[in-house]
Structure formats: structure tokens, C-alpha cells
Amino acid sequence: MNLRPTKYFMSVLMLFAFFKLNAQNYHLIETFNQASLPTGWSNTALNGTQTWNFGLDGSAGHPNNQNLDGTAMAYFDDDILGASVSNNHVALLTPV
């Protein structure tokens, strides 16, 4: 019986236990109730011209398409640019 693989496995297992490898999770809550980009955040169009919008109306092309609870929100609406515009890619990044 060859015990070498078992010893190797146990050594690796002990190494992981020793260093306690853990992922870090950050939970972020942003309500966007100020209807504007929060301080320190960035809103960048990576491809195209449309970026994230903030406010009560979820679409400039469809008035009164509001959030269910009546509070402001962040929304991305590239449909307003029309069908002839290529896909937009946008980044909304937090400072964390």
C-alpha cells in the first residue's frame, strides 16, 4: 500500500488550515435615493455613449415608468438611443 499520496494530501490540507485561507466579502447597500451618482463612485461608458442614469423615471423614452416604491433608482437604458446604435457597455464602480 502506497501512503505517499495520502501524506501529500494531508500536508496540503494542514497548510490550508494553518493559513486559514478565506475569501473576503464586502456587502454594500446603496439606495440611490439622492437620484445622483454617490460620492466616490464612477460612471463610465466603456463602449457607446449611454451611461447609468439616476432618478424616479426608469426610461427617458417611456415617461412615468417609475420604481415600484416611488423612490429614486439607478438605471441603464440604451434603448433610448435607437435600434441603429451598437451595443453599449457601461461600468458603475464603487470606491471599495
Secondary structure, DSSP 4 states (H G I P E B T S, - for coil): ---HHHHHHHHHHHHHHHHT------------TTSSPPTT-EEEEEESS---EEESBS-TTSTT-B-TTS--EEE---GGG-TTSPPPEEEEE---
